Amino acid sequence: MYKKIAVAVVLLFMIGLVFVPVSHASTVTVYVNKNTNDANVTYSSYTYIQVTKNGTSNMANLTFNFLAKYFDYNMTYYMNTTQFNRMFMHLNMHNVTVKYSNVTIMQQFKMLTDKSFIKYYNNSIAFNVTGIIKNNTINMSWRGLNGMKLPYTSMGSKTFGFHYNTANYSVFDQSLVKWHRYFNAANNYTVFTYNAGKTVNTYINTTFVNIHIVSDPSYKLIVPGDAKAVNANSIEIINNHTVSYTMYYIIAAVAVVAAIAGLVYYKRR
């Protein structure tokens, strides 16, 4: 029953991601279930590229118009479990097995003014991993999804000298000992969080155009019971009494509200 609740929460969370207007925040949420030795994981990567024209010279106009035409398209790409799992094979190095997975990739172009536009890249990934707990110790060495390559997650252009992989989560390989830890005694779960901070990469800054790529990644790891990081990649569950799933219901409710709000937003557009 509890597992079904957790899965439902993930699905509701993903639905909320689809309908809520795009932003630049990136989050990863992991719900660990000790009873089934697995975890439900959601990666929500929101990154955008902004191009601004400088001046009114012919070269500035030509450069800006060319880039605007190059990026002016929207798309949604969905990958099912079978296709996606092939890209997770590298996780076997960490003794982790992917049980199911789904990914939705969205790109959205928005012209702000006649001198500026934004191209959003949104990756919504949900999957379940098993084999991560042994002797009350959780293996999180896979958390950065190192080596994973997804189609349509690269933004910019290698040809034009600016390129960024929006599915690159290696920033979260920071030692778990350095993550912020919070134990909720009332509901008996521990939350580990890591906020990498907002990053603005200036790839091109000329008299003609400016190009910035913006991301703001953060990670939330939720573990049943009282837990602590014992080394860079492992978390030990010190005490694991009956876990309250009130938190899951709250998150599910928030996801539903967000989805409804997103629908209203898009209907008004």
C-alpha positions as CSV (number, residue, x, y, z in Angstrom):
1,M,0.0,0.0,0.0
2,Y,2.7,2.4,1.0
3,K,4.6,1.7,-2.2
4,K,1.5,2.5,-4.2
5,I,1.2,5.8,-2.4
6,A,4.8,6.7,-3.1
7,V,4.4,5.8,-6.8
8,A,1.2,7.9,-6.9
9,V,3.0,10.8,-5.4
10,V,5.7,10.6,-8.1
11,L,3.1,10.5,-10.8
12,L,1.2,13.4,-9.4
13,F,4.5,15.3,-9.1
14,M,5.3,14.6,-12.7
15,I,1.8,15.8,-13.8
16,G,2.4,19.0,-11.9
17,L,5.7,19.5,-13.7
18,V,4.0,19.2,-17.1
19,F,1.4,21.9,-16.5
20,V,3.2,24.4,-14.3
21,P,4.8,27.3,-16.2
22,V,8.5,26.8,-16.9
23,S,11.1,28.3,-14.6
24,H,14.9,28.0,-14.1
25,A,14.9,25.9,-10.9
26,S,16.1,22.3,-11.0
27,T,15.2,19.8,-8.3
28,V,15.8,16.1,-7.5
29,T,13.6,14.3,-5.0
30,V,14.3,10.7,-3.7
31,Y,12.0,8.7,-1.5
32,V,13.7,5.7,0.1
33,N,11.6,2.7,1.1
34,K,13.5,0.4,3.4
35,N,10.9,-2.3,3.4
36,T,11.1,-2.9,-0.3
37,N,14.8,-1.9,-0.6
38,D,14.1,0.6,-3.4
39,A,13.5,4.3,-4.0
40,N,11.3,6.5,-6.2
41,V,13.2,9.2,-7.8
42,T,12.2,12.4,-9.7
43,Y,14.6,14.6,-11.6
44,S,13.2,18.0,-12.7
45,S,15.7,20.0,-14.6
46,Y,14.7,23.5,-15.6
47,T,17.4,25.4,-17.5
48,Y,17.2,28.2,-20.0
49,I,19.3,30.1,-22.5
50,Q,18.7,33.8,-22.9
51,V,20.0,35.8,-25.9
52,T,20.0,39.6,-25.9
53,K,20.8,41.9,-28.8
54,N,23.2,44.8,-28.3
55,G,22.8,47.8,-30.5
56,T,21.1,48.3,-33.8
57,S,24.0,47.7,-36.2
58,N,23.4,45.4,-39.2
59,M,25.7,42.8,-37.7
60,A,23.8,42.8,-34.4
61,N,20.5,42.4,-36.2
62,L,21.8,39.7,-38.4
63,T,23.3,37.7,-35.5
64,F,20.3,38.1,-33.3
65,N,17.8,37.2,-36.1
66,F,19.8,34.2,-37.1
67,L,19.9,32.9,-33.5
68,A,16.2,33.6,-33.0
69,K,15.3,31.6,-36.1
70,Y,17.6,28.8,-35.0
71,F,15.9,28.4,-31.6
72,D,12.3,29.3,-32.6
73,Y,10.6,26.0,-32.1
74,N,8.8,24.1,-29.3
75,M,8.8,20.3,-28.7
76,T,7.8,17.6,-26.3
77,Y,9.6,14.3,-26.3
78,Y,8.5,11.2,-24.3
79,M,10.6,8.1,-23.7
80,N,9.1,4.9,-22.2
81,T,10.7,2.5,-19.7
82,T,12.3,0.1,-22.2
83,Q,14.0,2.9,-24.2
84,F,15.1,4.8,-21.1
85,N,16.5,1.8,-19.2
86,R,19.1,1.2,-21.9
87,M,20.5,4.6,-21.0
88,F,20.7,3.6,-17.3
89,M,23.0,0.6,-17.8
90,H,26.0,2.5,-16.4
91,L,24.2,2.5,-13.0
92,N,25.1,-1.2,-12.8
93,M,28.5,-0.1,-11.8
94,H,26.9,1.1,-8.5
95,N,25.0,-2.2,-7.9
96,V,21.8,-0.3,-8.7
97,T,19.0,-1.8,-10.8
98,V,16.3,0.4,-12.5
99,K,12.8,-1.2,-12.2
100,Y,10.9,1.3,-14.3
101,S,11.4,4.8,-15.7
102,N,9.8,7.5,-17.7
103,V,11.1,10.8,-19.1
104,T,9.5,13.8,-20.7
105,I,11.7,16.5,-22.3
106,M,10.1,19.9,-23.2
107,Q,11.6,22.8,-25.1
108,Q,9.8,26.2,-25.3
109,F,10.8,29.3,-27.2
110,K,9.6,32.7,-25.9
111,M,10.4,36.1,-27.5
112,L,10.5,38.6,-24.7
113,T,11.1,41.8,-26.7
114,D,12.5,42.6,-30.2
115,K,15.9,42.5,-28.5
116,S,15.7,39.4,-26.3
117,F,14.4,35.9,-26.3
118,I,14.5,32.8,-24.0
119,K,14.6,29.1,-24.8
120,Y,13.6,26.8,-22.0
121,Y,14.8,23.2,-21.6
122,N,12.8,21.1,-19.1
123,N,13.6,17.5,-18.3
124,S,11.2,15.5,-16.1
125,I,12.5,12.1,-15.2
126,A,10.9,9.6,-12.9
127,F,12.2,6.1,-12.1
128,N,12.5,3.5,-9.4
129,V,15.8,1.9,-8.3
130,T,16.3,-1.2,-6.2
131,G,19.2,-2.8,-4.5
132,I,20.3,0.4,-2.8
133,I,20.1,-0.7,0.9
134,K,22.3,-3.2,2.7
135,N,22.5,-3.6,6.4
136,N,20.7,-0.3,7.0
137,T,23.1,1.5,4.8
138,I,21.8,3.3,1.7
139,N,24.1,3.4,-1.4
140,M,23.7,6.9,-3.1
141,S,26.8,6.8,-5.2
142,W,24.5,6.8,-8.3
143,R,22.8,10.1,-7.4
144,G,24.5,12.2,-10.0
145,L,23.5,9.9,-12.9
146,N,27.1,10.1,-14.1
147,G,27.5,9.2,-17.8
148,M,23.8,9.4,-18.6
149,K,23.0,10.8,-22.0
150,L,19.5,11.8,-23.1
151,P,18.4,13.0,-26.5
152,Y,17.3,16.7,-26.8
153,T,18.8,17.7,-23.5
154,S,21.7,19.7,-25.0
155,M,21.2,23.4,-25.3
156,G,23.1,25.8,-27.4
157,S,25.4,24.7,-30.2
158,K,29.0,23.3,-30.2
159,T,29.3,24.9,-33.7
160,F,28.6,28.4,-32.3
161,G,30.8,27.9,-29.3
162,F,28.3,27.5,-26.5
163,H,26.9,24.2,-25.3
164,Y,25.4,22.8,-22.1
165,N,23.9,19.4,-21.2
166,T,20.8,20.0,-19.1
167,A,20.8,16.3,-18.0
168,N,24.2,16.7,-16.3
169,Y,23.6,16.2,-12.6
170,S,27.3,15.7,-11.6
171,V,27.0,18.8,-9.4
172,F,25.2,16.5,-6.9
173,D,28.3,14.3,-6.5
174,Q,29.3,16.6,-3.6
175,S,30.0,14.5,-0.5
176,L,26.8,13.6,1.4
177,V,28.6,14.5,4.7
178,K,28.5,18.2,3.5
179,W,24.7,18.1,2.7
180,H,22.2,19.8,5.1
181,R,20.5,17.2,7.3
182,Y,17.1,17.6,9.0
183,F,15.4,14.9,11.1
184,N,11.6,15.2,11.5
185,A,11.0,13.4,14.8
186,A,7.2,13.8,14.6
187,N,6.9,11.9,11.3
188,N,10.1,10.0,11.7
189,Y,12.0,10.7,8.5
190,T,15.3,12.5,7.7
191,V,15.7,14.9,4.9
192,F,19.1,15.6,3.2
193,T,19.3,18.6,1.0
194,Y,21.9,20.2,-1.3
195,N,21.5,23.5,-3.1
196,A,24.2,24.1,-5.7
197,G,23.1,27.7,-6.2
198,K,22.1,29.7,-9.2
199,T,24.6,29.5,-12.0
200,V,24.8,32.0,-14.9
201,N,27.2,31.0,-17.6
202,T,28.2,33.7,-20.0
203,Y,29.1,32.0,-23.2
204,I,29.1,35.0,-25.6
205,N,29.4,38.6,-24.6
206,T,30.1,40.8,-27.6
207,T,29.1,44.1,-29.0
208,F,26.4,42.3,-31.1
209,V,24.8,39.8,-28.7
210,N,25.0,38.4,-25.2
211,I,24.2,34.7,-24.5
212,H,23.6,33.4,-21.0
213,I,22.7,29.9,-19.8
214,V,21.0,29.8,-16.4
215,S,20.4,26.9,-14.0
216,D,19.6,26.6,-10.3
217,P,20.0,22.9,-9.2
218,S,18.9,21.5,-5.8
219,Y,18.5,18.0,-4.4
220,K,16.2,16.6,-1.7
221,L,16.7,13.1,-0.3
222,I,14.1,11.7,2.0
223,V,15.0,8.7,4.2
224,P,12.7,6.8,6.6
225,G,13.7,7.0,10.3
226,D,16.7,8.8,11.8
227,A,19.6,8.7,9.4
228,K,23.0,10.2,8.9
229,A,25.7,10.4,6.2
230,V,28.6,8.1,7.1
231,N,30.8,8.9,4.2
232,A,30.7,10.6,0.8
233,N,28.2,8.3,-0.8
234,S,26.5,6.3,2.0
235,I,23.7,7.1,4.5
236,E,23.1,4.9,7.5
237,I,19.5,4.5,8.9
238,I,20.1,4.6,12.7
239,N,16.6,4.1,13.8
240,N,13.6,3.1,11.6
241,H,10.3,2.9,13.5
242,T,6.9,3.0,11.7
243,V,7.0,5.8,9.1
244,S,4.3,8.3,8.8
245,Y,3.2,8.9,5.3
246,T,1.4,12.1,6.0
247,M,4.2,14.0,4.2
248,Y,3.4,12.0,1.0
249,Y,-0.2,13.0,1.1
250,I,0.7,16.7,1.6
251,I,3.1,16.6,-1.4
252,A,0.5,14.8,-3.5
253,A,-2.0,17.5,-2.6
254,V,0.4,20.3,-3.5
255,A,1.2,18.6,-6.8
256,V,-2.5,18.4,-7.7
257,V,-3.0,22.1,-6.8
258,A,0.0,23.0,-8.9
259,A,-1.4,21.0,-11.9
260,I,-4.8,22.7,-11.6
261,A,-3.1,26.1,-11.4
262,G,-1.0,25.3,-14.4
263,L,-4.1,24.3,-16.4
264,V,-5.8,27.5,-15.6
265,Y,-2.6,29.4,-16.6
266,Y,-2.4,27.8,-20.0
267,K,-6.1,28.2,-20.7
268,R,-5.8,31.9,-20.1
269,R,-2.9,32.3,-22.6
